[in-house]
Amino acid sequence: MTKNEPDNEQKLNIEQWVKEAQSGNWQSFSKLYEHFVDKVYKYNYYKVSSQDEAFDLTETVFLKVWENLKSYKPKAGSFFGSWVFRIAHNLLVDHYRLKKEMVELTDVHADKREEADPMHKTEESLRKETLKKAMSKLKDIYKEVLTHSYLNDLSNSEVAELMNKSEGGLRVLKFRALQELKKVLEQMGIKY
């Protein structure tokens, strides 16, 4: 088992939460939400142009998950997260279609909470923006494999299932994606 592959206990918990949520149990759906929300947000964040769009898309994903949860039927060897990310992917495709017809308006809001550390937030934002800019120069398939593997911390088997690849093919794809990302970062003047 790899470091980011869910253990059997976690898989059993997810399966149990799904069954309970399918029966209308909001607490179990809340557990599913908490388990997947950061992963779905990261998936969206690195594919859209603003944080607000990523938040909106993420919330829409979970609305769709709730609306369609009763129709979810687990398949042998499948991962509930694959179903969630298929919904996220489909919503992104729809988002891009609609965005072509819309003019983007930006609105910047400062974080006014006292506990917010401006230096930390600035450094974190710069790291994220640098990575986002570098990833925007990659092929879509490279962006997808890196987002699922490293930002969402999914196992190779989960990513392979999501992307309809064999695990061996996935490893080759990840290696190529990392090599390409390294080249892009070096072209941006960032060395490791």
Secondary structure, DSSP 8 states (H G I E B T S, - for coil): --TTS--HHHHHHHHHHHHHHHTT-HHHHHHHHHHHHHHHHHHHHTTSS-HHHHHHHHHHHHHHHHHHGGG----TT--HHHHHHHHHHHHHHHHHHHHTTS-----------TT--HHHHHHHHHHHHHHHHHHHTS-HHHHHHHIIIIIS---HHHHHHHHT--HHHHHHHHHHHHHHHHHHHHHTT---
